[in-house]
Amino acid sequence: MSSRETTRRIQLPVDDRSPAVARALVREVMTETGHLDLLDEALLLTTELATNGVVHARTDVGITVSADDVSVTVRVTDFRSGGLTTDDPVLPDISAEGGRGLLLVDRFASAWGTTHDKAGKSIWFRLDSEARPSPTAEDHSDALPDTAPEVTTLDAAQLAALFTVDPHTQRRLDLNETLEELIQRLGEATGARSVRVEVTSRDSSQQVLASVGVARGESTAFPLPLTPPEEGRIVLTGIRSTNSAAVIALAAERCALAIEIDRLREQERQRSGWLTFLAGSSELLAHSLDDKLTAALIPQLFVPRLGQWAALYTVDANGDLVLTNSVHVDEGQVEELDSRLRKAASDFSVSMERTSFTGLELPAPRGFNGTAIPLTARLKPLGVLAVGYPARGQHTPAERDIITDLAKRSSLALENARVLSERTRIAHELQTALMPRNLPELEGVSFAAEYLPAVAFGTEVGGDFYDAMSLDDNRLWIAIGDVCGKGARAAALTGVVRDVLRVMAQDGSPLPHALQLLNNTLLDKQDDNRYATLASAFARRTSPGLSLSVSLSGHDHPLLLRADGTHEWIGCSGTAIGLLPDVKVKPVDVEMSKGDSLILYTDGVTERRNGRTMFGGESIVSVLENRAGSPAQDLASTLVEAVKDYSTDPPRDDIAILVIRCDA
């Protein structure tokens, strides 16, 4: 070996500043041995290999620099790697993460290779002062330092695995940091005084993404291979190296790759954000079951994220398109916006006649700065959704896709809310028809009633009912009942029960006889084993108060609350209506004095649940006993509020309460 041979070794920790220390060591050895003509290439390759180990792979590395009269050899050792062997040296793909150091090594080194021993994996390269031939298999085998262990090469798969950065330890650099790192190395390799990366975006605006050094001297621009219509360039000033074209071309490829990857990541973040936005909006629409609330909610979903304003037109009962609701980021402009939108309704009506599918944009009327989408569901026109442009200008293609997607979801939500609201209205009207329009007004007697439908059956008619009717000779007929089931059949059966009882009461039939005839009617009319429970009574006014005859047909016992606070459960259990051929009931006579109240109720009161416990009869007594002698309405309202507040869950069964108070 030459007498001028010099060797330096250093072990560097996991620190972002370690590559700079490695460069200083290489610069020291090469200055000492006089290899200044190889300094730029050696510094570039050392930076790449040291950075891969320290900054990206996050491992301690060892740097060994050896120089003699004709060459310089640098070895970078990763102390945490295992050994790999293969036969054919193959360069990594340019897009392989962590492989750019070897691309530079292969391009500029006179020879290079890898070694594996107990200490770890080493990558070495040699730079010769004279010729720099292209690397060959022979270069990799016979150009090693005398002290180097056995040389092995890697195939493509092993090389990719060797230089893949662990995602759990990698410190991901943002685009600006990545570009600054690349052009810093480019500046060192070319001797340029300054390097910057410029891009021209789709809207023709120019932006400097990264810049190092101070611009002095003549500048030279090299294009970046970006996806059209985006353009970019690397601009260098004061290039001092005579062999810079290759490294600049490689740097341009790496910069373009970093920009494209960042753009794809940003698009993915935007897509993820839009998916989250659509999911949240869909959840809001799903929870809005009222047609008016849904119509008010829809425009608010689009402002301000998708536009400065939004409006909803709906088709009314006459088939005309009318403005239903609009919102604007500036409340002061809502009135002016509404005026312009109402004028545009006729234009949208004409456009809607030409399409029946949500997703096809409607032609914008003159002066209309926004995107308009027809709303349809089940081939039925519902209206038009109009979304104004954002402050920056027109909607992007991605934003128009989101508006179209959300318009489809809004159409279904609007139609479902309309159908549900219509069914709820019909159920409410039918339920109201099963109740008496007015309770009797009779001197000496007062009535009060409360009805609370089960929330779970908002679109169906319940089976609970109550009724009261004045008869001749100062008599009264009262009844409360619960028909098994929900829906149309239960409503029909409730109507039959109520009407038959009314007719029999007016005819003067005794209660046992009336209940038997009702039982026969139900057995003849229905074939699905539906039945009804009833508490019914005839009452006659007397000089001291009221005299009642109470019959129970499978129903809960009414509570008689005396004016002095005492109470009793009255009635004798009997057979439910519609189950057996014969009905057995036993009327019980009850006398009521002034201030006494009779409280009748359905099982929705006593079976109201809070976890595993039920409201029960004892709760009825505890709620009402302190209000003995109170007006009938006070008692009914107090009881129904107590039942509602017993649990935070909505009622699972209908609740009906009827109170009769003796006022005489």
Order of alpha helices (4+ residues) and beta strands (2+ residues): beta-alpha-alpha-beta-beta-alpha-beta-beta-alpha-beta-alpha-alpha-beta-beta-beta-beta-alpha-alpha-beta-beta-alpha-beta-beta-alpha-beta-beta-beta-alpha-alpha-beta-beta-beta-beta-beta-beta-alpha-beta-beta-alpha-alpha-beta
